[in-house]
Amino acid sequence: MPRIAILGAGLAGCSAAVRLAQLGLSSTLFEQAARPMSGASRNNEGKLHLGFVYAADPTGRSWHVMAEAAVAFETCVRDLFSLRPQDICLSTPFAYTVCRDSALPPTAIEAHLDQVDTYLRSIDAGYRACQALPDRDLSGTFDTDHVATAFMTPERAVHVGRLADGITRAISKTPAITLRTGTRILGADRLADEVYQLRLAQADGQRSETFDLVINALWDDRLRLDACIGLDAPGPAIMRYKASILFDAVPPDLLNRLPSTTLVSGAFGDLVNRGDGSVYLSWYPVCKLGQTTDIDARALREQASLVDPESLVNGSIDGIARYVPVARELHQLAPTARIGGGVIVAWGQTDITDRSSKLHARENIGVEQTGRWISVNSGKFTTAPAFGLAAAASARDALSG
Ligand SMILES: Cc1cc2nc3c(=O)[nH]c(=O)nc-3n(C[C@H](O)[C@H](O)[C@H](O)COP(=O)(O)OP(=O)(O)OC[C@H]3O[C@@H](n4cnc5c(N)ncnc54)[C@H](O)[C@@H]3O)c2cc1C
């Protein structure tokens, strides 16, 4: 039996591990945290991107990839991880709210939504197109001094905590997966004949182990590990730490008035009414806690840990309430808010305020294979299961070739 190592038990790594088990291949799944799905896959917004935010991608490739992955997401994870209905909890649909200080005019946003709608109708018979919000609803929900228009879309977010719990259960029930939590991958070496030696740190010390095939799904540590075996990134990567704020048990009277909304286009943020009584908020100007083009994200995490929680929460509420006035009432829940977030990895060098930044696209994502080292750039939560499955297929082919 070949010795297969999967590095990182996020959505990409877990998808690859379960698919390999279905193909009759055993693997060892390494994770530095105490349980799987503890990284970006448990701490993100959970939006299943239909492609609407990629209006500034001139090639259109990003929104095609996202649309296809989002349409397939729910069925894919439900079948792969044998999830129960309660493991998949969806938010209310997102309104795309065009700010008066948007980098793109409302006409350009509307044209983009139209072309994504047309494509989605062609791949999903049950798809319901976006609709402009009537003036009365617009002024009832948003501050029209700062908001020009809004479109109701069918896009939703999935509750990442519930999904992560369901996936963790599936991993523990799969005998072909040996889960090694509390194990940090320090480095890797390529030995002769495509054998890879991993350097591991555990509570009881450090050791090395060899494997015949490695799937690198480490997300914010992926490029560092690729570099250990001599693989260069195809271009500069930018890592940004983005914090998020969770309000649990929001009173129903307030909850019913809080829309799920994405403010476009530029350095704004999102509000998500998660469908279980909780609300997610991220306001980019306050929640972006740092960025680096270094391939080691550890300093970025340390920098993020220094943030003052009170000003993060209150500054974010004030930021979004300028556009969505009802959000101001979240101040009453500020003392119990939970702070989450994590590192976002993408190609490019500059932030989203730069119109030519590569952050406006998600190109060149997916699986790269060199010998029996398979590196998975999951790109987004939306695309992570599909690329995890693709990594497993590459692994099977590499071993049978
Ligand atoms: C705040 C925020 C909001 C986001 N919102 C969205 C969204 O709405 N929609 C969307 O599609 N995407 C979103 N994303 C992106 C999304 O979260 C990621 O693309 C996706 O979760 C990555 O999955 P993954 O499996 O590749 O990585 P992860 O889930 O991060 O898994 C990698 C695992 O590797 C482990 N690991 C890392 N280094 C080591 C090491 N050296 N040794 C051992 N283990 C290690 C980590 O602990 C982690 O569990 C967001 C990201 C953030 C941070």
The ligand as a MOL file (V3000), in Angstrom:
LIG
                    3D

  0  0  0     0  0            999 V3000
M  V30 BEGIN CTAB
M  V30 COUNTS 53 58 0 0 0
M  V30 BEGIN ATOM
M  V30 1 C -12.2240 35.9420 7.0530 0
M  V30 2 C -12.3410 35.0760 5.8300 0
M  V30 3 C -13.5130 35.1010 5.0900 0
M  V30 4 C -13.6310 34.3000 3.9460 0
M  V30 5 N -14.8200 34.2670 3.2990 0
M  V30 6 C -15.0060 33.3900 2.2930 0
M  V30 7 C -16.2990 33.2450 1.7030 0
M  V30 8 O -17.2730 33.8820 2.1180 0
M  V30 9 N -16.4320 32.3680 0.6770 0
M  V30 10 C -15.3810 31.6410 0.1910 0
M  V30 11 O -15.5870 30.8960 -0.7690 0
M  V30 12 N -14.1410 31.7310 0.7490 0
M  V30 13 C -13.9440 32.5750 1.8010 0
M  V30 14 N -12.7160 32.6620 2.4070 0
M  V30 15 C -11.6170 31.8110 1.9220 0
M  V30 16 C -11.7660 30.3960 2.4990 0
M  V30 17 O -11.8750 30.4150 3.8900 0
M  V30 18 C -10.5630 29.5570 2.1040 0
M  V30 19 O -10.3630 29.6640 0.7100 0
M  V30 20 C -10.7640 28.0640 2.4170 0
M  V30 21 O -11.3710 27.8560 3.6660 0
M  V30 22 C -9.4130 27.3600 2.3750 0
M  V30 23 O -9.6040 25.9990 2.6470 0
M  V30 24 P -8.3570 25.0730 2.7910 0
M  V30 25 O -8.8290 23.7070 3.0940 0
M  V30 26 O -7.4570 25.2400 1.6080 0
M  V30 27 O -7.5350 25.7280 4.0160 0
M  V30 28 P -7.7960 25.6420 5.6040 0
M  V30 29 O -9.2070 25.4720 5.9240 0
M  V30 30 O -7.0790 26.8140 6.2180 0
M  V30 31 O -7.0440 24.3070 5.9800 0
M  V30 32 C -5.6370 24.2220 6.0800 0
M  V30 33 C -5.3190 23.4980 7.3830 0
M  V30 34 O -3.9150 23.3500 7.4640 0
M  V30 35 C -3.5270 23.5340 8.8220 0
M  V30 36 N -2.1130 23.9450 8.7750 0
M  V30 37 C -1.5890 25.0790 8.2730 0
M  V30 38 N -0.2500 25.0640 8.3860 0
M  V30 39 C 0.0820 23.8960 8.9760 0
M  V30 40 C 1.3290 23.2700 9.2990 0
M  V30 41 N 2.5100 23.8520 9.0620 0
M  V30 42 N 1.2830 22.0490 9.8710 0
M  V30 43 C 0.0980 21.4060 10.1060 0
M  V30 44 N -1.0950 21.9390 9.8010 0
M  V30 45 C -1.1080 23.1810 9.2440 0
M  V30 46 C -4.4480 24.6060 9.3450 0
M  V30 47 O -4.5820 24.5250 10.7600 0
M  V30 48 C -5.7510 24.2880 8.6150 0
M  V30 49 O -6.6250 23.4800 9.3870 0
M  V30 50 C -12.5440 33.4800 3.5280 0
M  V30 51 C -11.3720 33.4570 4.2790 0
M  V30 52 C -11.2700 34.2290 5.4310 0
M  V30 53 C -10.0090 34.1500 6.2350 0
M  V30 END ATOM
M  V30 BEGIN BOND
M  V30 1 1 1 2
M  V30 2 1 2 3
M  V30 3 2 2 52
M  V30 4 2 3 4
M  V30 5 1 4 5
M  V30 6 1 4 50
M  V30 7 2 5 6
M  V30 8 1 6 7
M  V30 9 1 6 13
M  V30 10 2 7 8
M  V30 11 1 7 9
M  V30 12 1 9 10
M  V30 13 2 10 11
M  V30 14 1 10 12
M  V30 15 2 12 13
M  V30 16 1 13 14
M  V30 17 1 14 15
M  V30 18 1 14 50
M  V30 19 1 15 16
M  V30 20 1 16 17
M  V30 21 1 16 18
M  V30 22 1 18 19
M  V30 23 1 18 20
M  V30 24 1 20 21
M  V30 25 1 20 22
M  V30 26 1 22 23
M  V30 27 1 23 24
M  V30 28 2 24 25
M  V30 29 1 24 26
M  V30 30 1 24 27
M  V30 31 1 27 28
M  V30 32 2 28 29
M  V30 33 1 28 30
M  V30 34 1 28 31
M  V30 35 1 31 32
M  V30 36 1 32 33
M  V30 37 1 33 34
M  V30 38 1 33 48
M  V30 39 1 34 35
M  V30 40 1 35 36
M  V30 41 1 35 46
M  V30 42 1 36 37
M  V30 43 1 36 45
M  V30 44 2 37 38
M  V30 45 1 38 39
M  V30 46 1 39 40
M  V30 47 2 39 45
M  V30 48 1 40 41
M  V30 49 2 40 42
M  V30 50 1 42 43
M  V30 51 2 43 44
M  V30 52 1 44 45
M  V30 53 1 46 47
M  V30 54 1 46 48
M  V30 55 1 48 49
M  V30 56 2 50 51
M  V30 57 1 51 52
M  V30 58 1 52 53
M  V30 END BOND
M  V30 END CTAB
M  END
